[in-house]
C-alpha cells in the first residue's frame, strides 16, 4: 500500500506500509490483581500478611510488583482460596465476571432478604450448653485429682 505524504510543496510517495494501530501486548500486573481479589474478598493487608507469615509492608510491596514470584503467587492464591490463574489472568472483564458470579449465601440481607439458615439455632444453643457442662465436669474432675495428689504429699 502506498500512502501520499505532503511536505511543503513536494509530493512524496512512501513505499513502506505504515501501521497506524499496533496491538501492544497487554501487560498483566499480578500485584494489582492480588490487591483486587483481596479487596473483593474483604481481606485486609494485615490479615493476608498474618496468614502468609510476613509483614503488612511486604504485602504492600508485593501488590506494587508487576510480576510476582511463582512460589509467593501460589501461597497467596492458597490463602485467598483462588486459583493461581485467576491472579495471573485477571483483567477488568474478568474482575467484573468474578464479582458477578461470587455469591455467599451466608449473608443476611435484612428482614426482607432471602435468608436461608442451614442449621437450627436452638440445636446450636443446646450443643453449646452440653459442651459447657462437659467442660465443667472435666475441670471439676481434674481439680479433684489435683487436690488428691497434693494432699498425699
C-alpha positions in Angstrom: 0.0 0.0 0.0 1.4 3.4 -0.9 0.4 6.5 1.1 1.0 10.0 -0.1 2.8 12.3 2.3 2.7 16.1 1.8 5.7 18.0 2.8 5.9 21.7 2.0 5.4 21.8 -1.8 6.7 18.3 -2.6 4.6 15.2 -3.0 6.3 12.1 -1.7 5.1 8.5 -2.0 6.2 6.2 0.8 6.7 2.7 -0.4 6.6 1.1 3.1 3.3 0.5 4.7 2.6 2.5 7.8 1.0 0.8 10.8 -1.3 3.2 12.5 -2.6 1.0 15.2 -0.3 -1.5 16.9 -1.6 -4.1 19.2 0.5 -3.7 22.3 0.9 -6.8 24.4 -1.4 -6.5 27.3 0.7 -6.5 30.5 -0.9 -8.2 33.5 0.0 -6.6 36.8 -0.1 -9.5 39.2 0.4 -7.4 42.3 -2.6 -5.2 41.4 -4.6 -8.4 40.7 -3.8 -9.7 44.2 -5.0 -6.4 45.6 -8.2 -6.5 43.6 -9.0 -10.1 44.7 -8.1 -9.3 48.3 -10.4 -6.2 48.3 -13.2 -8.1 46.6 -13.0 -10.8 49.4 -12.8 -8.1 52.1 -9.5 -9.2 53.4 -7.1 -6.6 54.8 -3.4 -6.5 54.2 -2.7 -7.3 57.8 -4.8 -10.4 57.7 -3.2 -11.6 54.5 0.2 -10.9 55.9 -0.5 -12.9 59.1 -1.8 -15.9 57.0 1.4 -15.7 54.9 3.7 -15.2 57.8 5.1 -11.9 56.5 4.7 -8.2 57.4 1.9 -5.9 56.1 4.7 -3.8 54.5 5.7 -6.9 52.5 2.1 -7.3 51.3 2.1 -3.6 50.2 5.3 -4.1 48.3 4.0 -7.3 46.8 0.9 -5.6 45.5 3.1 -3.0 43.7 5.1 -5.6 41.8 4.1 -6.2 38.2 5.4 -9.8 38.2 5.3 -11.9 41.4 7.5 -15.0 42.1 5.6 -18.3 41.4 6.0 -19.7 44.9 4.7 -16.5 46.5 1.9 -16.3 44.0 0.9 -19.9 44.9 1.0 -19.2 48.6 -1.2 -16.0 48.1 -3.6 -17.9 45.9 -3.9 -20.7 48.5 -4.6 -18.1 51.3 -7.1 -16.2 49.1 -8.7 -19.5 48.0 -8.5 -18.7 44.3 -6.6 -20.4 41.5 -3.2 -19.0 40.6 -4.6 -18.5 37.0 -7.2 -16.1 38.4 -4.4 -13.8 39.7 -2.3 -14.2 36.5 -5.0 -13.7 34.0 -7.3 -11.2 35.8 -8.3 -8.2 33.7 -11.2 -5.7 34.1 -13.6 -8.0 32.3 -12.6 -11.0 34.4 -12.9 -8.9 37.5 -16.5 -8.0 36.7 -17.3 -11.6 36.0 -15.7 -12.7 39.2 -17.7 -10.2 41.2 -21.0 -11.1 39.4 -20.5 -14.9 40.0 -19.3 -14.6 43.5 -22.1 -15.4 45.9 -22.2 -16.2 49.5 -25.5 -17.4 50.9 -24.4 -16.9 54.5 -25.0 -13.2 54.3 -28.3 -11.9 55.9 -29.8 -9.3 53.6 -32.1 -7.9 56.3 -35.7 -8.8 57.2 -36.9 -8.6 53.6 -33.9 -10.6 52.2 -33.9 -14.2 51.2 -32.0 -15.6 54.2 -31.8 -19.3 54.4 -30.3 -20.6 57.6 -28.6 -24.0 57.1 -28.9 -25.1 60.8 -31.3 -24.8 63.7 -30.1 -22.1 66.1 -31.7 -23.8 69.0 -29.8 -27.0 68.3 -26.6 -25.0 68.4 -27.5 -23.5 71.7 -28.2 -26.9 73.2 -24.9 -28.2 71.8 -23.0 -25.3 73.4 -24.8 -25.9 76.7 -23.9 -29.6 76.7 -20.3 -28.9 75.8 -20.1 -26.4 78.6 -21.4 -28.9 81.1 -18.9 -31.5 79.9 -16.1 -28.9 80.2 -17.2 -28.1 83.8 -17.4 -31.8 84.7 -13.9 -32.4 83.3 -12.5 -29.3 85.1 -14.0 -30.5 88.4 -12.6 -34.0 87.9 -9.1 -32.5 87.2 -9.4 -30.2 90.2 -10.3 -33.2 92.5 -7.4 -35.2 91.1 -5.0 -32.3 91.7 -6.3 -31.9 95.3 -5.9 -35.6 95.9 -2.3 -35.5 94.6 -1.4 -32.5 96.8 -2.9 -34.0 99.9 -0.8 -37.2 99.5 2.4 -35.2 99.6 
